[in-house]
Amino acid sequence: MKSDFRLRVFISVAKNLSFTKASKELFVSQPAITKHIHELETEYQTSLFNRMGNKISLTEAGKLLLTHSESILEAYRRLEYDMNLLNNKYNGELRLGASTTIAQYVLPEILAKFNERYPQIKVSLLDANSRNIEQALVNHDIDLGLVEGVIRIPEIRYEDFLSDEIVAVARTDSSLPEEIPLHSLHEIPLVLREYGSGTLDVIEQALLAHKIKLSDLHIKLQLGSTESIKSYLRHSPNCLGLVSILSITRELQNGTFRIVEIEGDFIMKRQFSLAFNQGSGIPQVANFANFIRNRLKTKKAEV
């Protein structure tokens, strides 16, 4: 529908605050983007954007239209999905966002099986840290988030779906001992994830339970992904990394890394969670959430 596409154009410009970025995102020429926005402003007899040189911002009318446009397009997507179900077809679009650990070590197999079962559903995946995924969900840039960590925000409904544990790892030939007393942890160079990551949230909470602050530790580096931490550890025999145990299964099996135990009842466990927008009713989301639940039940039964 023409009106449907015009709203897509408007949302893209509103989210990017750029006609150029919207043009690239939608693969439409910039004059066409400008034309669609002009048509909307003419139709509603109001300016949707404040134009200040090369910068734009939403007017109050623009903010109102953005809220309604997102609701309208969500309704279109529900309509398309439900109408196709009448013919036993599973069509539509599903926009996922996952924290880096989940995106790299949990989702690949699940997405492969989901695509096999529902080949007509177009799936996209945003890979970022948990805080960024939650913000994308609140902004309606994605339909469903899969996040880690212990921080919760009220605009989102969470459902735990998988347990995980953060462990200390080092190269197998490292001079570090097999066990480290918790009170000596501050003496060892550490490589951790960046601020905003769910992994760091869990580590920080576990330390605080023992009255230890992150600033008390000898943090050598903070990196933006677990793979970066693993790569660094391969070249640094005296550093200790704190990562998800799911991320080092292969390295433990082939002898690249070993787990270093931290004494003193120090446990860093967490839950991976599905994150839903409050009140969201997109059927593709419910379908994918059920697929994950059933897939994990099947795998648990196989173990």
C-alpha positions in Angstrom: 0.0 0.0 0.0 1.2 3.5 -0.8 0.2 4.9 2.6 2.0 1.9 4.2 5.2 2.7 2.4 4.9 6.4 3.2 4.7 5.6 6.9 7.8 3.4 6.5 9.6 6.2 5.0 8.5 8.6 7.7 9.6 6.2 10.5 13.0 5.7 8.9 13.6 9.4 8.6 12.3 9.9 12.2 14.5 7.2 13.7 17.6 8.2 11.8 16.9 11.9 11.8 18.4 11.9 8.4 16.9 11.8 4.8 20.2 10.4 3.5 20.3 7.5 6.0 16.6 6.7 5.4 17.4 6.6 1.6 20.2 4.1 2.2 18.2 2.0 4.7 15.1 1.7 2.3 17.1 1.6 -0.9 15.1 4.6 -2.3 16.5 7.8 -3.8 16.7 10.8 -1.6 14.4 12.9 -3.8 11.8 10.1 -3.4 12.2 10.2 0.4 11.7 14.0 0.4 8.6 13.6 -1.8 7.0 11.1 0.5 7.6 13.3 3.6 6.3 16.4 1.7 3.1 14.4 0.8 2.5 13.6 4.4 3.1 17.1 5.6 0.7 18.3 2.9 -1.9 15.8 3.8 -1.9 16.6 7.5 -1.2 20.4 6.9 1.6 20.5 9.4 5.4 20.3 9.6 6.7 16.9 10.8 10.3 18.0 11.1 12.2 21.1 12.3 14.8 21.8 9.7 18.0 23.5 11.0 20.6 23.5 8.2 21.7 19.9 7.7 20.0 18.8 10.9 16.4 17.8 11.5 14.4 17.0 14.6 10.8 15.9 15.1 8.1 18.5 15.7 5.3 17.7 18.2 3.2 16.7 15.2 6.0 14.4 14.1 6.3 12.7 17.5 2.5 12.1 17.4 2.7 10.7 13.9 5.6 8.4 14.8 3.7 6.9 17.7 0.7 6.2 15.5 2.8 5.0 12.5 4.5 2.4 14.6 1.1 1.1 15.9 -0.3 1.1 12.3 2.6 -0.9 10.8 2.5 -3.3 13.7 -1.2 -3.9 13.0 -0.4 -4.4 9.3 2.1 -7.1 10.2 -0.4 -8.8 12.5 -2.9 -8.7 9.6 -0.5 -10.1 7.1 0.5 -13.0 9.5 -3.1 -13.8 10.5 -4.4 -13.7 6.9 -1.7 -16.1 5.7 -2.5 -18.5 8.6 -6.0 -19.0 7.0 -4.1 -20.9 4.3 -1.7 -22.5 6.7 1.1 -20.2 5.6 3.6 -18.7 8.0 4.7 -15.5 6.4 5.9 -12.2 7.7 8.8 -10.5 9.3 10.5 -11.0 12.6 13.0 -8.5 13.9 15.2 -10.0 16.7 17.8 -8.4 18.9 20.2 -10.4 21.0 23.1 -9.7 23.4 26.4 -10.7 21.9 26.8 -13.9 23.9 23.4 -15.1 23.0 23.7 -14.1 19.4 27.0 -16.0 19.0 26.6 -19.1 21.2 22.9 -19.8 21.6 20.9 -18.5 18.6 22.7 -19.9 15.6 21.3 -23.5 16.0 17.9 -22.2 17.0 17.7 -19.9 14.0 18.7 -22.6 11.7 16.0 -24.9 13.0 13.4 -22.1 12.9 14.3 -21.2 9.3 13.9 -24.9 8.4 10.5 -25.0 10.0 9.3 -21.5 8.8 11.2 -20.7 5.6 8.7 -17.9 4.6 9.3 -15.8 7.7 12.0 -13.2 7.1 14.2 -13.0 10.2 16.7 -10.2 10.9 19.0 -10.0 13.9 20.5 -7.1 15.7 23.7 -8.1 17.7 24.6 -5.6 20.5 25.1 -5.6 24.3 22.0 -6.1 26.5 21.5 -2.4 27.3 21.4 -1.5 23.6 19.1 -4.4 22.8 16.6 -3.2 25.5 16.7 0.3 24.1 16.1 -1.0 20.6 13.1 -2.9 22.0 11.7 0.2 23.7 12.2 2.2 20.5 10.3 -0.5 18.5 13.3 -1.1 16.3 13.1 -4.8 17.1 10.1 -7.1 18.0 11.8 -9.4 20.6 15.0 -9.2 22.6 17.1 -11.9 24.0 19.3 -10.5 26.8 21.5 -11.4 29.7 22.4 -9.7 33.0 20.5 -8.7 36.2 19.3 -5.2 35.4 15.6 -4.9 34.6 13.7 -1.9 33.2 9.9 -1.4 33.7 8.9 -0.9 30.1 9.9 -4.5 29.3 8.6 -7.9 30.4 11.2 -10.6 30.9 11.0 -14.3 30.8 14.0 -16.5 31.7 14.7 -19.2 29.2 18.2 -20.6 29.8 20.8 -20.7 32.6 24.4 -19.7 32.2 27.5 -19.2 34.3 30.4 -16.8 34.0 33.8 -18.6 34.6 37.4 -17.5 34.9 39.6 -18.8 32.1 43.2 -18.7 31.1 45.5 -20.3 28.5 46.2 -23.9 29.4 49.9 -23.2 29.6 49.4 -20.1 31.8 51.5 -19.7 34.9 48.3 -18.9 36.8 47.4 -21.4 39.5 44.5 -23.9 39.2 42.7 -22.0 42.1 42.7 -18.4 43.2 41.5 -17.1 46.5 38.9 -14.4 46.0 40.9 -12.0 48.2 43.8 -12.3 45.7 41.7 -11.7 42.6 42.7 -8.0 42.6 46.4 -9.0 42.0 45.7 -10.7 38.6 45.4 -8.8 35.3 41.8 -9.2 34.1 40.1 -8.9 30.7 36.4 -8.1 30.9 33.4 -7.1 28.7 32.5 -3.5 28.2 30.1 -1.4 30.3 26.5 -2.1 29.2 27.1 -5.8 28.7 25.0 -8.3 30.7 28.1 -10.3 31.4 29.7 -7.3 33.2 26.5 -6.7 35.1 26.6 -10.2 36.5 30.3 -10.0 37.5 29.7 -6.7 39.2 26.7 -8.0 41.2 28.7 -11.1 42.3 31.6 -9.0 43.4 29.4 -6.6 45.4 27.9 -9.6 47.3 31.5 -10.0 48.6 31.9 -6.2 49.1 34.3 -5.9 46.2 34.0 -3.2 43.6 35.1 -3.4 40.0 37.5 -0.5 40.7 39.3 -2.7 43.2 40.4 -5.1 40.5 43.3 -4.9 38.1 41.4 -4.6 34.9 43.8 -4.7 32.0 41.3 -4.3 29.2 37.5 -4.1 28.6 36.5 -5.4 25.2 33.3 -5.3 23.2 32.8 -9.1 22.6 33.6 -12.4 24.1 35.5 -13.4 21.0 37.8 -10.4 21.4 38.5 -11.5 25.0 39.3 -15.0 23.8 41.6 -13.8 21.1 43.4 -11.6 23.6 43.9 -14.4 26.0 45.4 -16.6 23.3 48.2 -14.1 23.1 48.5 -13.2 26.8 49.5 -16.1 29.1 49.3 -14.2 32.4 45.8 -12.7 32.0 42.5 -14.0 33.3 39.2 -13.6 31.4 35.7 -13.8 32.8 33.3 -15.2 30.1 30.2 -17.3 29.6 31.0 -21.0 29.9 28.9 -21.5 26.8 31.4 -19.5 24.8 34.4 -21.7 25.6 33.1 -25.2 25.1 35.3 -25.8 22.0 38.4 -24.3 23.6 38.0 -26.5 26.8 37.6 -29.6 24.6 40.7 -28.9 22.4 42.8 -27.8 25.4 43.3 -24.1 24.4 41.9 -22.8 27.7 41.3 -24.1 31.2 39.0 -22.9 33.9 40.6 -21.3 36.9 38.5 -21.8 40.1 37.9 -18.8 42.3 37.7 -19.9 45.9 35.5 -18.3 48.6 32.0 -19.3 47.5 32.2 -17.0 44.5 29.6 -18.0 41.9 28.6 -15.9 38.8 25.3 -17.5 37.6 22.7 -15.8 35.5 19.6 -16.3 33.3 19.2 -15.5 29.7 15.9 -13.8 29.2 13.3 -13.2 26.4 12.5 -9.5 26.5 9.0 -8.4 25.3 7.5 -5.0 24.9 4.7 -4.5 27.4 1.4 -5.0 25.6 3.0 -6.1 22.3 0.8 -8.6 20.4 2.8 -9.5 17.3 2.0 -13.2 16.6 5.5 -13.8 15.1 7.0 -13.0 18.5 4.8 -15.5 20.3 5.5 -18.1 17.7 9.3 -17.7 18.0 9.1 -17.6 21.8 7.2 -20.9 21.8 9.7 -22.4 19.3 12.6 -21.5 21.6 10.8 -23.0 24.7 10.0 -26.2 22.8 13.5 -26.5 21.3 15.2 -26.1 24.7 12.8 -28.7 26.2 13.7 -31.1 23.4 17.5 -30.6 23.9 17.1 -31.0 27.7 15.3 -34.3 27.2 18.0 -35.5 24.8 20.8 -35.0 27.4 
